[in-house]
């Protein structure tokens, strides 16, 4: 269960990034995404799909220095969605990609805090 909680936190955190950038209001998009991802249940494929779609919007407006981090987040979210709530698959995903997700989430969260004045842990 702790791994699933960590996965939910990683998806939520990653779904939040900042800075006004390439096409859109990144900070505004990020804040809206963070609010929509609150309480995300990674075992619910519909919720994961909705969060992934919202994250895609944020990724499009993300600053260039976060594009790779958002790509990691979106890839992770896609795989979580494909797991269709299967706890074993979600645990394996957390093991295999958790480190990359953690690094990407940290970068996104730090820039959110520095640039957008947004705390992704408490949106």
C-alpha positions as CSV (number, residue, x, y, z in Angstrom):
1,X,0.0,0.0,0.0
2,X,2.9,2.4,0.8
3,X,4.1,1.9,-2.8
4,X,0.7,2.8,-4.2
5,X,0.7,5.9,-2.0
6,X,4.1,6.9,-3.2
7,X,3.0,6.4,-6.8
8,X,-0.1,8.6,-6.2
9,X,2.1,11.3,-4.7
10,X,4.7,11.0,-7.5
11,X,2.0,11.4,-10.2
12,X,0.4,14.3,-8.3
13,X,3.7,16.0,-7.7
14,X,4.8,15.5,-11.3
15,X,1.6,16.9,-12.5
16,X,2.7,20.1,-11.2
17,X,5.2,22.4,-12.8
18,X,5.8,26.1,-13.3
19,X,7.0,29.1,-15.2
20,X,5.4,30.9,-18.0
21,X,6.6,29.3,-21.2
22,X,6.1,27.8,-24.6
23,X,2.5,28.4,-25.3
24,X,0.2,29.0,-22.4
25,X,0.2,30.1,-18.8
26,X,2.3,27.4,-17.2
27,X,1.9,28.5,-13.6
28,X,-1.9,28.8,-14.1
29,X,-2.0,25.4,-15.9
30,X,0.1,23.8,-13.2
31,X,-2.1,25.2,-10.4
32,X,-5.2,23.9,-12.0
33,X,-3.6,20.5,-12.6
34,X,-2.4,20.3,-9.0
35,X,-6.0,20.9,-7.8
36,X,-7.5,18.4,-10.2
37,X,-4.9,15.7,-9.2
38,X,-5.6,16.1,-5.5
39,X,-6.8,12.8,-4.0
40,X,-5.8,10.8,-7.2
41,X,-6.4,7.1,-6.7
42,X,-3.8,5.3,-9.0
43,X,-5.9,2.1,-8.8
44,X,-8.7,4.0,-10.6
45,X,-7.8,4.0,-14.3
46,X,-10.4,6.7,-15.1
47,X,-8.9,9.1,-12.6
48,X,-5.4,8.3,-13.9
49,X,-6.5,8.9,-17.5
50,X,-8.0,12.3,-16.5
51,X,-4.9,13.3,-14.6
52,X,-2.7,12.3,-17.6
53,X,-4.8,14.4,-20.0
54,X,-4.5,17.4,-17.6
55,X,-0.8,16.8,-17.3
56,X,-0.5,16.9,-21.1
57,X,-1.9,20.4,-21.1
58,X,0.6,21.5,-18.5
59,X,3.5,19.8,-20.3
60,X,2.7,21.8,-23.5
61,X,3.1,25.1,-21.6
62,X,6.1,24.0,-19.6
63,X,9.4,25.8,-19.8
64,X,11.9,24.1,-22.0
65,X,14.1,23.1,-19.1
66,X,11.2,21.0,-17.8
67,X,10.1,19.3,-21.0
68,X,12.1,16.2,-20.3
69,X,10.8,16.0,-16.8
70,X,7.2,16.3,-18.0
71,X,7.9,13.6,-20.6
72,X,9.0,11.3,-17.8
73,X,5.8,12.1,-15.9
74,X,3.6,11.6,-18.8
75,X,5.2,8.2,-19.7
76,X,4.8,7.1,-16.1
77,X,1.1,8.2,-16.0
78,X,0.5,6.4,-19.3
79,X,1.9,3.2,-17.9
80,X,-0.1,3.6,-14.7
81,X,-3.2,4.0,-16.7
82,X,-2.4,0.9,-18.8
83,X,-2.0,-1.1,-15.5
84,X,-5.8,-0.6,-15.1
85,X,-5.6,-0.6,-11.3
86,X,-3.6,-3.9,-11.1
87,X,-1.7,-3.6,-7.8
88,X,1.1,-5.9,-9.0
89,X,1.7,-3.9,-12.2
90,X,1.6,-0.6,-10.3
91,X,4.1,-1.9,-7.8
92,X,6.4,-3.1,-10.6
93,X,6.1,0.3,-12.3
94,X,7.0,2.0,-9.1
95,X,10.1,-0.2,-8.8
96,X,11.2,0.1,-12.4
97,X,10.5,3.8,-12.9
98,X,10.1,5.3,-9.5
99,X,13.6,6.7,-9.4
100,X,13.2,8.6,-12.7
101,X,9.8,9.8,-11.6
102,X,11.2,11.0,-8.3
103,X,13.9,13.0,-10.0
104,X,11.4,14.5,-12.5
105,X,8.9,15.3,-9.7
106,X,11.6,17.0,-7.7
107,X,12.6,19.2,-10.6
108,X,9.0,20.1,-11.4
109,X,8.2,20.8,-7.7
110,X,11.3,22.9,-7.1
111,X,10.6,25.1,-10.1
112,X,6.9,25.4,-9.1
113,X,8.0,26.7,-5.8
114,X,10.7,29.0,-7.1
115,X,8.9,30.4,-10.2
116,X,5.2,30.0,-9.6
117,X,5.3,30.3,-5.8
118,X,3.3,27.1,-5.7
119,X,3.8,24.3,-3.2
120,X,2.7,21.2,-5.0
121,X,2.4,19.2,-1.8
122,X,-0.3,21.6,-0.6
123,X,-1.8,23.1,-3.8
